[in-house]
C-alpha cells in the first residue's frame, strides 16, 4: 500500500491518500481530506487506470478533470499528490519525498 500525506500550506486542509494496485495498472484509491471543497472526491475518486493517468498531458488526466469540478485554488498540491501516489502504487515510479518550499525573503 502507498500512502500520500498532503499538508497544503496556509489553508491547513490536510489530505491523506491510500493507494493500492494488484496488477500494477488499476489503482484503488482511498481519499480523505479536511478540505470542504474537495470532500466530494472521497466518494468519486475510487479507482483509476495508472497508465492513462500518468501518461496524460498535464491538466488532461482523470484526476485533474475531476479536481477541476471542485478545487477552488489553482496552486492546490492535492491533484499532483494523488498522481504521484498513483505512479508509486502502480510501480511507474519509486517512492520519493516531494517538497515545495516557499520562502519570502
C-alpha positions as CSV (number, residue, x, y, z in Angstrom):
1,X,0.0,0.0,0.0
2,X,1.1,3.5,-0.8
3,X,0.2,6.5,1.4
4,X,0.5,10.1,0.5
5,X,0.1,12.8,3.1
6,X,-0.5,16.3,1.8
7,X,-0.1,19.3,4.0
8,X,-1.1,22.0,1.5
9,X,0.2,25.0,3.4
10,X,-1.7,28.1,4.7
11,X,-5.3,26.6,4.2
12,X,-4.4,23.8,6.6
13,X,-6.7,21.3,5.0
14,X,-4.7,18.1,5.1
15,X,-5.4,15.2,2.8
16,X,-4.5,11.5,3.0
17,X,-4.5,9.2,0.0
18,X,-4.1,5.5,0.4
19,X,-3.5,3.6,-2.9
20,X,-3.1,0.0,-3.8
21,X,-2.6,-1.9,-7.1
22,X,-2.8,-5.6,-7.5
23,X,-1.9,-5.6,-11.2
24,X,0.3,-2.5,-11.5
25,X,-2.3,-0.8,-13.7
26,X,-5.6,-0.3,-12.0
27,X,-5.2,1.6,-8.7
28,X,-7.7,1.6,-5.9
29,X,-7.8,4.9,-4.1
30,X,-9.0,5.8,-0.6
31,X,-9.0,9.6,-0.4
32,X,-9.8,11.5,2.7
33,X,-9.5,15.3,3.1
34,X,-10.3,18.1,5.5
35,X,-10.9,20.4,2.6
36,X,-14.7,21.1,2.3
37,X,-14.3,21.8,-1.5
38,X,-12.5,18.5,-2.2
39,X,-14.8,16.4,0.0
40,X,-16.8,15.1,-3.0
41,X,-13.6,13.3,-4.2
42,X,-13.9,11.0,-1.2
43,X,-16.9,9.4,-3.0
44,X,-16.0,9.9,-6.6
45,X,-12.3,9.0,-6.8
46,X,-12.1,5.3,-6.1
47,X,-10.2,3.6,-8.9
48,X,-8.1,4.8,-11.9
49,X,-6.0,3.4,-14.7
50,X,-2.4,4.3,-13.9
51,X,-1.2,4.3,-17.5
52,X,-4.0,6.6,-18.7
53,X,-3.5,8.8,-15.7
54,X,0.3,9.1,-15.5
55,X,0.9,9.5,-19.3
56,X,-1.8,12.1,-19.9
57,X,-0.8,15.7,-20.6
58,X,-0.9,18.0,-17.5
59,X,-4.5,19.1,-16.8
60,X,-6.0,16.4,-19.0
61,X,-5.8,13.5,-16.7
62,X,-8.8,12.0,-15.0
63,X,-7.6,13.3,-11.6
64,X,-7.2,16.8,-12.9
65,X,-10.6,16.7,-14.7
66,X,-12.3,15.5,-11.5
67,X,-10.5,18.1,-9.3
68,X,-11.4,20.8,-11.7
69,X,-15.0,20.4,-10.7
70,X,-14.3,21.0,-7.0
71,X,-10.9,22.6,-6.4
72,X,-11.1,26.4,-5.9
73,X,-7.4,27.1,-5.9
74,X,-5.1,26.7,-8.9
75,X,-2.0,26.1,-6.8
76,X,-3.6,23.3,-4.7
77,X,-1.0,20.4,-4.5
78,X,-3.6,17.7,-4.0
79,X,-4.1,16.7,-7.6
80,X,-0.4,16.4,-8.2
81,X,0.0,14.5,-4.9
82,X,-2.7,12.0,-6.0
83,X,-1.0,11.4,-9.3
84,X,2.4,10.9,-7.6
85,X,0.8,8.3,-5.4
86,X,-0.7,6.6,-8.4
87,X,2.7,6.4,-10.0
88,X,4.2,4.7,-7.0
89,X,1.3,2.3,-6.3
90,X,1.5,1.1,-9.9
91,X,5.3,0.9,-9.8
92,X,5.7,3.5,-12.5
93,X,7.9,5.5,-10.1
94,X,9.9,4.8,-6.9
95,X,8.7,6.4,-3.7
96,X,10.4,9.7,-3.0
97,X,9.5,12.6,-0.9
98,X,8.4,15.6,-2.9
99,X,8.8,19.2,-1.5
100,X,7.7,22.6,-2.5
101,X,9.4,25.2,-0.3
102,X,8.1,28.8,-0.4
103,X,10.3,31.5,1.1
104,X,9.6,35.2,1.2
105,X,12.9,37.0,1.8
